[in-house]
Amino acid sequence: MALHTVRPRPLEELATDRFTRAETFGLLGSMERQIAYLGAAEASPDEEALRDARDFYERGLKADMNNHYCGVNALHLSWLIGD
């Protein structure tokens, strides 16, 4: 099969258990948050990247409602963004 014909699968399909999904989305949120702050020493962080990070954290929380890491970070970023 040619590589260009392979379609990416959603993360929800790749990680089959809720703990792995929550951990994966938490890590993606953390990376997106770091992207938001790259080069932002003098300017404010990239709001679109912060929203993306918050969305990853929310997806992690939806995958496992006991994942406090995702929950606290989603709440903090919502407050920071003003949503």
Phi and psi in degrees as a GROMACS rama.xvg file:
@    title "Ramachandran Plot"
@    xaxis  label "Phi"
@    yaxis  label "Psi"
@TYPE xy
-69.544  142.784  ALA-2
-61.3171  -37.4643  LEU-3
-70.8197  -10.5067  HIS-4
-94.1607  -5.65757  THR-5
-81.8567  125.425  VAL-6
-92.9025  137.301  ARG-7
-65.9475  145.223  PRO-8
-98.912  147.821  ARG-9
-61.4932  148.49  PRO-10
-58.7429  -32.2048  LEU-11
-61.1281  -29.806  GLU-12
-80.4089  -30.5255  GLU-13
-76.5863  -41.7935  LEU-14
-96.9226  111.165  ALA-15
-85.3758  -25.3552  THR-16
-105.631  155.401  ASP-17
-64.1651  -33.0824  ARG-18
-66.4608  -43.6836  PHE-19
-67.2076  -41.0154  THR-20
-62.3608  -45.6602  ARG-21
-62.4011  -43.095  ALA-22
-63.3607  -42.5979  GLU-23
-63.0215  -47.8577  THR-24
-67.04  -33.6766  PHE-25
-63.2285  -41.9451  GLY-26
-67.5799  -40.0917  LEU-27
-63.9779  -39.0043  LEU-28
-62.8771  -41.3894  GLY-29
-63.7607  -42.7113  SER-30
-65.5298  -41.231  MET-31
-65.6708  -35.8675  GLU-32
-64.5641  -41.2936  ARG-33
-62.4082  -39.1564  GLN-34
-61.2761  -39.0824  ILE-35
-61.7139  -32.4841  ALA-36
-95.6839  -4.33262  TYR-37
-63.8012  126.501  LEU-38
70.3158  14.9584  GLY-39
-103.174  23.6946  ALA-40
-61.337  -39.2668  ALA-41
-101.284  -25.4439  GLU-42
-106.622  171.749  ALA-43
-76.4917  155.983  SER-44
-65.0631  158.133  PRO-45
-66.41  111.951  ASP-46
-66.2009  -35.3093  GLU-47
-63.9865  -41.0575  GLU-48
-66.923  -36.118  ALA-49
-65.0677  -38.9611  LEU-50
-64.8082  -40.7862  ARG-51
-62.8514  -41.8946  ASP-52
-61.9403  -45.8169  ALA-53
-59.1032  -39.9651  ARG-54
-64.4453  -39.3611  ASP-55
-63.4325  -44.3667  PHE-56
-61.8859  -40.3577  TYR-57
-63.8193  -39.7988  GLU-58
-64.3806  -37.6795  ARG-59
-65.1002  -39.7277  GLY-60
-67.3508  -38.2638  LEU-61
-66.0658  -32.6077  LYS-62
-68.8162  -37.2947  ALA-63
-146.171  102.146  ASP-64
-65.5101  -10.3165  MET-65
-93.1201  2.65022  ASN-66
-83.8387  94.0102  ASN-67
-67.5502  -31.4485  HIS-68
-57.7664  -50.3335  TYR-69
-65.4677  -40.646  CYS-70
-63.9738  -46.6836  GLY-71
-65.5941  -41.015  VAL-72
-69.9674  -38.1444  ASN-73
-62.5329  -42.6452  ALA-74
-63.9529  -46.2871  LEU-75
-62.1206  -45.1465  HIS-76
-68.3783  -34.7028  LEU-77
-61.5867  -42.376  SER-78
-65.3832  -43.5312  TRP-79
-63.6714  -40.2665  LEU-80
-75.9819  -28.2673  ILE-81
98.3595  18.641  GLY-82
